[in-house]
Amino acid sequence: MRTFFAIKVKPQAELLEIIEILKKELKHEPVKWVDEQGLHLTIKFLGERSEEQVLEITNRIKTYLFASHTFTLTLEGLGIFKSNRFPRVLFVNINSNAYLNQLVSDIEDELAAIGIEKENRPFNPHLTIARIKYLKDLKKFYSLIEDQKDKVHQTVTVNEIIYYNSVLKPAGPIYQELAVFPLKLL
């Protein structure tokens, strides 16, 4: 199973409106949009895992998350991955906060204790909304991103962490919940 931990994000009106504007403005570009029902913030990608490993991971994280509490995230502005000349991923920025950073660090530590390698890159919270093959009109693309620079698109209350299995299909990935870990109300 190809697994990861994530926070599901249910897009609300403002975020959906921005995505629709981008889709309209970029309709002639080879951009593959993420299904709004599958939007999520990946906390930790684990890759291929056996059923035994999934059970061990689930039990370890359940014990850790038992004491964790709800928190909020702010979705603001847009960003890209890869170079400015060749953007490959369009995402909504997620303003990091101390609680999220600590949660991610603790999950890394918990998983390292059972032999899962820690991520070697710094955590960069984001919500992928599109994948880009190439762009014909870079100027227009960057103008659209700049227009959203400081706009808050949505606030998300995080009340659970989900352990997913990602099944890759030609039409796009299908996310299956392996375990849901509710967080305590503050």
Protein Blocks (a to p, Z undefined) as FASTA:
>chain_A
ZZdddddddddfklmmmmmmmmmmmmmpccddddfklgccdfbdgbjadfklmmmmmmmm
mmmmmmpccdddddedjddedjfklcfbdcddddddfklmmmmmmmmmmmmmnopacdfb
dcdddddfbdcfbdfblmlmmmmmmmmmmpcfbdcddfbdcdddddddfkbpcdddfbdc
ddddZZ
